[in-house]
Amino acid sequence: MIEPIAYPTDSAGWLSFVTEHFDERLARVRSLAATLTDGAERSAGEALQVWNDLQIDLHATMSQSSALSEVHPDAAVRAAAEDRFAAAEALSNELMSDAALAGAFSSLDARGLDEEAARVLDHLLRDFRRGGAGLERAQREKAQQLAEKDTELSLAFSRNIREGRREITVDAGDLEGLPDDFLAEHPADAEGRVTLSTDATDFLPVISYAHNRQVRTALARARADLAWPANDAVLAELLQVRRERAQVLGYGNWCDYETEDRMATSSARVAEFLVEVDEASAAAAGAEYDLLLERLRRDVPDAESVTAADQQYLLTRMHEENFSVDAQQVRSYFDYDRVLAGVLRITGQLFDIVYEQVDVPTWHEDVRSYNVVRDGERIGRIHLDMHPREGKYNHAACFPIAPGITGRMLPEAALVCNFPRGLMEHDQVTTFFHEFGHLVHDILGGDQRWAAFSGVATEWDFVEAPSQMLEEWAWDAEVLQTFAMNEQGQPIPADLVDKMRTADAFGRALLVRTQLGHARVSYHLHVDVPDDLAAATQHWYDASTRVTRLPDTHSYAGFGHLTGYGSCYYTYQWSLVIARDLLTGFVAGLMHPESAARYRREILEPGGSRDAADLVESFLGRPFTVDAYRTWLTPTPSQ
């Protein structure tokens, strides 16, 4: 039986795990790479198998070190893990720029390879070219140096965000509108003051419920300046490094480099897509904004605009006033433990798996671990690290930990979130489903021969689609009633869920405009590389949404996606187009067994072994279209 990773049980063991254990793996990677250029005669299949062995160790080291650098409570362990991640990424870049290694593979006779092996070789030769292996020596070395600098700066950028938590203090009397359980968890001090943090568990309730606009604005301003000024210079240098990398590698700009192996394929196509989102959402968003401003002026008669500190509060108020959706009543049905049990039960039923909780060592006592089992056989392991703490990653994400390799290694991944331990907002429940979508994709796609195709290994602008699609289960009355219950054990009423769905449609276009702003900032900071980051960021948000950003803030400094997603935050809307279309494959109901089995088989289980467009066409029986997205964006009253 394949055994999952055995984690240490004490501090000394953890330091050894992230130093000696990872160093041994990286040494093995170097040794395997050396054998591929030793002049020995090998068939294409034999060479690819050596490369696969190398990739298993390299992927596992990068995944584990990345995750631990974001979640381990010991700062020394986090720092050591960060160092090993940097070393692993540097080694990966070194290999992909190795001319001798590239030559060894380009000279192979690919005849006789099966379809998957041929795909591995084709992608590998592409990646050698993208790594600069075909350049002259000086340029290869320059590309490698720039790649290492990119890693260094990206890690610093993420570290500053992770450690950039801020606090404000306000008078207890200024928290009118906040839920009773929130107030109980935030008692006033001797001077009648309450401390609020930029953690999501404080920020989301305040931005949604606090009647006092000054309180909302103060906390929103603190969160908007997370990691500023520390990240100002870091990001400026990172953008310059990426521009130079693109130039050295022969690309027009960084987005051209990033999109070459994605569905969009080019910077020009991304620019076109952003225009398409703009045109699709402009009219509806304008009408929504006018209504929000009108509602704001009932409270603040001289208000000139709706700000980022107002938007969620106004939507919450208008959903209650116009659609009879009381967000605090809604949250009374979403106790964290019940939501957790519901997500596990629903996804287990959908994907024909069982989650068996196991008591094993992990990096923190909060973590719950589960074996993922089908037909009595363990097919993977997941870890849920769901509540905030100091020094921990402060958003929500799925972190792959080990690639699943058929017969050799179980897929393993962690879900890292910052949810409250008690009642959750429905938005947080939706986020739970979204991130769990990544988690099951990583596990179910983890039965692969080749490390390159294991887990969430599809084109990067497709990876959000399965997660965005799974959000729909958080809006289905029949699904919610299986776990969403109040203190009296009464399930959430179906008519309340219907009202929630209707209310959710109002403000949707404005939220898409916010996402458009994020996508434009991501794209243009990398393509334009402006001297004034604050001014450029402000410009692109102003061009995208009439909801104004708070003046003299620096949200780009805390925009964590600028490292991993780079210029490609457009991914979220691109994937959403696909996600809405994928849902049309569930016309018989979200829990329909045959639809779920076909979805699992055609979308999740192949991992990266096929192109995303082919996966979608196999499931839908046709290429995807934007029709379902447009309907979702501007629904008719009957919908």
N, C-alpha and C positions, 0 to 999 in steps of 0.2 A: 504493500500500500504506500502511495506517495504521502509523505508527511508535510504539513504546512510549516511555515517558519517558526522556530522556537525562539522566543524573545527572552532577553536576560531578565533577571529578577532583582538586581541591585545596581547601584550607580557605577561601580567598577566594571560590572559586566556590560553595562550600556556603552561605556567609553571604549571598551575593548571591541564591542560589536561594531561600532561605527568607525573604528580605526583599523585594527588588525583584520577583522572579517572583510571589510571592504577593500583594504589594501591587498589582501590575498587574491580577491576576485580580480582586481585591476591588473595584478601581476599575471594572472592566468590569461587575461585578455591579451596582454602584450605577447605572451608566449605563443598563443594561438595565432596571432597576427604574423609573428615571425615565421611560423611554419608555412604560411601561405606564400611566402616569397623566398623559400629556401632552395628553390630550383627543382624540387622533386616533382615527378610527373603525377598529375592527379586528373581524374575525370571532372567534368563540371559538377556532377552530383557530389563527388567527394569534397571538392573545394567548398561548395555551398554548405555542406554539412559542418565543416570546420568553422565556416563563417557563422553558421547558426549557433554553434556552441559558444563562440565568442560573444554573439549578440545576447544570448541568454544571460551570461554573467554581467555584461555591460548594462543591459536594460534593468536587471534586478538591482544592481548597485545604484544606478541613477534614480530609480523609482523609490527605493527604500530610503536613500539618503535625502532625497527631496522631501519626502513625507516627514521624516523625523526632524528635519531642520525647521519644519513649520509647527510641529505639535508637541515635541518632547518638553516636559516641564523644566528640565535642567538646562540652563543656558550654555553650560560647557558642552553638553551632548549636542545641543542644537548647533553650536559653532563648529564642532568636529564634523557633524553630518554635512553642514554647509560646505566645509572644506573638501570633503570627499565627493560631494556632488560636483563641485567645481573641477576637481581632478578627473572625475569620470567624463564630464562633458568636454573637458580639454582633450582627453584621450580620444573620445569619439570624433571630435573635429580633426585631430591629428590623423586618425585612420582615414577619414574621408578626403583628406588632402594628400594622401600618400600615393605618389605617382607609381611606385613599384607595385603596390597592392592593386591599384586600379588597372595597371597593365596586366597583372596576373589574371584578373577576372575578365578583362576585355578580350584576352586571347583564348578563352575557353571555347570549346565546341559545344554549343547549346543543344545540338541535335540529340534527341533521346530523353531530354528533360520532360517531366510531366508538366501540366499547365501551371500548377502552383509554383514549382521550382523555377520555371521559366519566368514567372512574374517576379519572383525574388531577385533573379539575376537582372532582369530589366530595370527594376527599381534601384537595385544596387549600383548599376552603371550610371543611372541618372543622378544618384546621390553623390557618387564620386565626382561627377562634373560639377554639381552644385557646391561641393566642398572645395573645389579649386584644384583637384588632382591633375587636371590637364594644363594648368598654367606653368609658366616658367618658374624656376625655383624661388627667385626673390618674391614673386607675386604669391606663390603658394605659402611661403613663410609669412608674408604680410597678411594674407587671408586668415591663417591660423592664429596669428597674434590678435587680430581684430575679433575673431570668434571668442578667444579666451577673455578679452576685455569685455565683450558683450555679456558673457556669463558673470564676470565679476561685478559689473554694474547692475545687472538684473538682480543678482542676489542681494546687493546692497539696497536696491530700490524696494524689494519685497521685505527685507529685514526692517527697514525704517517704517514701513506701513504696519508690520506686525507689532512693532514695539512703540508705535506712535500714539497709543491710547491717550485721550485727553479727558478732562473733567471740567464741569462748571458747577457753581453753586447758585441756588435760587431760593427765594423765600417759599416756605411750605405753602403759603396761601396762593402762590402763583401756579399751583399744579391742578387747578380746577379742571375737571374733565377727564383726568387720568383714572383708570380703573382702581377699584378698592384694593385688589391684591397687589397692584403696583405700588400704591401708597403705603401699604403695610410693609412692603419690602424696602421702602425708602423712608425710614423715619427721620424726622427733623432732629438736628442737633440742639444743644442748649440754647443756641441763638436763633432757633427757628428756621434754620437753613437746611436745605436738602442738596446732596451731591448727586449729580447726574453725569454719566460717562458717555463716551462716544460708542460704547459697545452696542451691538444691535438690540440687545435685550432692554436697553434704555432708550436708544434712539428711535426705534420704530414706534413704541407706544407714545412717546412725547410728540413726534412729528404727526401722529395720527389723531391724538385726542386732546392735547393741551390747548385750552381755549386762549391762553395768553400768547399772543403773537411774538412778544419779545423773548419769551422762553424758547419757543420753537426756533426762532431765528438764532438765538445765542448757541443752542446746541447744534443746529444745522451749520452754523459758521465754524464751530469747533471741528465738526466732522469733515467739512469741506477743506479744512487746513491740516488734516491728518498728514503727518510726515513732511510738512512744510515748516521751515525752509530746507530741511535736510535733503529732500529729494529734488530740489530745484536744479542744483548743479549736476546731480547724478543723472537726471533725465536728459538734460541738455547734452551731456557728454555721450550718453547712450544713443541718442538720435544721430549724433555726428558719426559715431562708430558704425552704426548700421548703414548710414548713407555711404560711408567709405567702403564697407564690406560689399555692398551692392555694386559699387563702381569697380572694385578690384575683380569681382566675380563676373563682371560683364553684363549687369542688369541695369535697366534705366533708373530704377529706384528700389527701395527696400520692399515695397508692396509687390513689385514685379517678381522679386526673389521669393517672397513668402507665398504668393499665390500660384506659382508655377506648378506645384504638385497638388493643388486643390481644385475644387470644382469650378471656381471662378476663372482660374488659369492666368489672369493678368490684372494689373493695376487699372487698366482702362475699363475692364468689365466691372470691377468694384465701383468705380466712379459712376458708371452707367446704372448699376443697381441702386446706388444711393439716390440717384435722381428718380428712379422708379418708386422707391419708398416715399420720397418727398412728395411726388405727384399723387400717390395713392392715399396719403394721409392728410394732406394740407387742408382741404375743405372741411372735413369732419373735425379736425383738431381746432381749426379757427372757431367753429361754432361752439365747441366745448369750452374753449378758453373764454369766450364772451360770457358764457353762463357762470363760469367760475369767478370771473372778475365781478360780475353783478352780485354774486353771493358774498364775496369778500367785502364789498362796499356796504353790505348790511351791518357788518361788524366794524369796519374801518372805513367810514364814509369818504375820507380823502385818499384812499389807497389808489396809487397810480398804476400798479401792476400786481399780478399774482407772482409770487416768488417761489423759489424752490423750497422754502420753509412753509409755504402755504398749500401747495398743491395737494399733498396727501391728506392734510386736515380738511380741506374743502371738499375733496372727493368723499371722505368719510362722512362729513356732515350732510352732503347732498344725497348720498346713498340712503341715509336715514330719513331725510326730510322728503325726498322725491320718490323713493322706492320702498320705504318702510323697512330698510335694512339697518338694524342697530348693530354696529360692529362689536360692541361689548356683549350684546346678547349672543352674537355669532361665536365669539371666542369662548363663551361659556361651554360650548360643546366640544372644544378641542383641547382636552387635557393631554399633555405630552405623552404620558405612558399609554393612553388609549390610542393616540395617533400612531405611535410606534407599532403597537400591536396590529393596528389596521393596515399600515403600509406593508408589514411583513405578511399578513394573511392575504391581502389582495394581490401583491406581486407574486406570492407563492402560488396562488391559484392560477394566475395568468400564465405563468411561465413554467408550471409543473415542477416546482421545487419546494423544498421544506427547509426552514431555517432552524437549526438546532443550536441553542445557546451553549457555549462551552466556557469553562472557567480556566483561562490560560493567562500567562503573564503578558502584559502589554505595556505601553509607555505611560499610562495613567489609570488610576483607579476608576475614573468615570467611564472608561471605554468598555462597551459591551461587544463581545465577539461571538460570531455564529459560523458554524459549518453550513455550507450550502449543499443540500443533499437531493439527489434524484434517484428514485427506485432503490433506496438504501445505500447508494454509493455517494461518497463525498466528492463534489465536483469543484469546490472552492471554499474560500473562507473570507468573511467580511468583518470589519471592525467599525463600530459606530462611536465616534467621539463628538458628542452633540451639544455640549454646553460650554460657555465661555470661561476662560481663565487667563491669567496674566501670561504674556509671552506666546500665546497660541495664535495661529492663523485666525484672523478676525472676520472672515466672510463665510461663505459656504462653498464647498467643493468636494469632488471625489478625487482621491489620490491613489493611483495604481501603486501597488507594492511589489508584486511579483507577476511576471508574465506567465500565463498558463501554456504549458507545452505538453502535448499529448504523451502520456506515459512517463513524464519526467518531472514536471513541476505543476503544482496546483496554482490556479490564478488566485491572487489575494489582493484586496483593495480596502481602503478606508474611506468612510464618509466623515467629513470634518465640517461641523456646523456650529452655530452659536445660538441655539434655541433656549428659551426659558425652560425651567424644570416643571412649571405648572401649566397655566393656560397659554395657548398659542394663538396668534393672529391667523386668520385664514390664509393670508399671504405667506406666512411661514409654513403652513401645511402644504401649500402649493410648491414652495421651495423644497420641502422634504421630498415630495413626489418627484420633482425635477432632478434633484441630485441623486435620488435613488435610481432614477433611470440610467444615469451614468454607471452606477455601481453594478446593476444587473447586466448592463451591456458589457462591462469589463469581465464579469465572471462568465456569463453565457458565451461570450466570444473568445473565451480562454481555452478552448480545446483545439489547439492548432499545432501543426508540425513545425511551423516556422515562427520564430520570435517576432519577425517583422510584421506579422499579421495578427498577433495575439491581442485580444481585448478590444478596446476602443482605438482601433488602428486604421480607421477609414480616413478619407480626406477631412482635414480639420474644419472645413466649413460645413460638414455634415454632422459632426459629432454631437451638436446640440439638438438635432432633430428628434432622436428617440426620447431624450429627456423632456423636451418641450411637449412632445405628444403625451407623455405620461402625466403631465399636469392636468389633463382633461379629467382624469379619474378623481381629482380633488374637487370637481365641479358637478359630479353626478350624484343625484339624490340617493339612488339605490346603493351606490358604493359607499357614500358618506354615512348612511344610516346603519351600516354594519359596525361602525366604531365611534362616530361622532355623537357623544351622549353627554347630557348635563349631569349635575351632581345627583339628581333624582333618578338617573338611569334612563331618562327619556331620550330617544334618538332625535336628531335634528329634523324638524318638520320639512317635508318635501316642498311645501309652498314657500318656506323661507329660502330653501336652496334655489327655487325658481326665481325668487326676488333677487337673490344674490347674483345670479347669472344675468338677469336683466340690468341690474345696477352696474355690474362689471363692464358691460358694454359701453356705459357712459364714462368717458375719460380714457377709453382705450386708445383712441387715436392720439391724444395728447401724450400718453405714455410711450407710444411708438415714436412720437417726435423726440422725446427724451432719449430713447435708444438711438434714433438717428443722429442726435447731437453727439452721443458717445462714439458712434461709428465714425462720424466725420472728424472728431478730434483725433481718434486713433489713426485714421487714414492720413489726415493732412499734417499732423505733427511729424509723421514719418516721411511723407512725400515732399513736403515743403521745407521741413527742418527750420522753423522760424527762429529768429533771434529772441523774440519776446514770447515766451511760452504762455504767460498769463493773457496777453492780448490776443494771441491766436486762438487759445481755448475759448475765451469770451466770444470772439467773433463767430466761431462755428456753432456754439450753443445759441447765440442770438439768431443766426441764420436758420436754425433748426426748430426752435420753439419760442413762442411768445412768453412762456414762463421764464422769468428772469433769474439768472444766477445771482447769488449774494455778492455784492460788490467787494472788491479787494480780497477775494478768497482765491485759493489755488488748488482746485479740485484735482488737477492733473497730477499733483504730487502724491495723491492717495489713490490714483486710478491703477489698481493692481493689474488689470488686464493688459496694460501697456508693456509688460514683460512677456508673459506667455502668449498672448494674442497679438502683440505687436501692432501692426497696421490693420489688423483683420478683425476688429470688433464687429464689422459688418456681418460676421458669421451668425450672430444671434438672429438677425432678421432673415438672412438667407436660409438658415435652418428652419426658421419658423414657417416659411413658405412651404417647405417640404413636410414639416410636422402636421400642419393643417390638412395637407393632402393625404398624408398617411392615415389620418383619422377616418377618411372616407372608406377605408378598408374595414371599418368596424360598424357597418350599417346595421348589423343584427344585434348590436349592443356591445358595450365596452367589455363585458365579461364573457362574450361569446367564445366558447372553447376553440372552435375551428379557426376563427379569425386570429385569436391569440397565438395558437400553435403555428399558424402560417407566418405571422409576424415574427415570432421567435425564430423560426427556421430561416426565413428569407432576409431579415434585417439584422438581428442580434447575433446569432450563432456564427455567421461567416466571418465575424471580425473584420479584418482588412484584406481578406483573401480575394475580394472582388471590388470593382469600382462602385462608389456609392450610387451613382445613377442607375447602374445595373441592379443593385439591391432593391432600390425603390421600384423600378419597373417590374421586377419579379414579383414583388408583393402586390402592387396595384394592377398589374397587367397592362400597363401603359406608362409612358414617361410622365413625370410629375408636372403639374401646371400651377399657376398662381391663382386659379379661380377660388379655391377654398379660402385662401389667405385674404383675398379681396372681400369675400362675403363676411368673414370673421371681423375684418377691420371696420366695415361699415354695414352692420347688420340692419335688417328691417325691423320695425317694432314687433312683428310676430315672432322674430327669432330671439 
